[in-house]
Amino acid sequence: MTAQMPRGAIPAPRSELAGAEPYRPRADAAVFVPSGPFPRPNHELAAATAYRAHDGAPESFLTWPVRISSWAVGGAYDSHWAEEAFAKACAEPRVFVADDVVRRAARQCGSSNFAAFMYTHGFQVERRSYLSGPFNSVDWTNPAVLHSAIASGGAVKIGVASAGLHSGPHGRVTPGTSGWATCGLQAGEPEDHCAGLCGYGTLGVLVDLFERRGVQVEVPPGMPTGVCYAMFTSGSIGIIDRQSLMNITGEAWVRTPTTIVRDLDEQGAGRGA
């Protein structure tokens, strides 16, 4: 990785903070809380452990959830919890977490540290806890890093500005119905929403991969044909072009691993390793 020069007079972009190696004064580092509805402060993003890309990420990739839902829980953190349940449905062992389980977990977590809750308690289904591994920040502006994170983790959690997703002039999200596509989203809106990335590839390749899942994509006129991304939001999966994704994203995170399964009858059940 190319070393970046520390700044002050000109702030470093958030993607550089996400990709930088943090200083660790001691081993017992804090568990950071990925966000989306509310952006993580710059100093917390800089202090999180950065994800390092692995060799061999495929040229294109798409994972699909075993089942999909809106996972609505009410309150300000709906998208936060929905993405977490979506990731569990995408990554092995690909478990579907029912809406009532998500709502119960949200109530139990309350206003406490979300990442710590998912690391120690998680979603509890039929005497098992489905936990999340530690969260690593991802430099979403680096294609090699982002593609590696998606392909290895099954889903990357992103914080985005949602303003144009449902009202964009070039395609828009259709809540609850997969197959939408959008492009031409502009930068400058505040980050206020959590979404998930589960695939990447050129537009034509992604459209074909969606069709293999039985989903027809409605591509808006003029959509760029280069690298695009499969994105989960509002109970649906669609396609967003790379420039739009760059314009609306303010942070990205990958769980390592996405899912840890613990038997609740085990001593110390629900504690991630």
Secondary structure, DSSP 4 states (H G I P E B T S, - for coil): -PPPPP-SSSPPPHHHHHHSPPP-SSS--------SSSPPPHHHHHHSPBP-PPTT--SSEE---SS-------STTHHHHHHHHHHHHHSTT-PPPPHHHHHHHHHHHTTS-HHHHHHHT-EEETTEEEE---EEE--TT-HHHHHHHHHHHS-EEEEE--TTTTT-SS----TT----EE--PPS-SPP-EEEEEEEEEEHHHHHHHHHHTT----PPTT---SEEEEEEETTEEEEEEHHHHHHHEEEEEEESSS-EEEETTSTTTT---
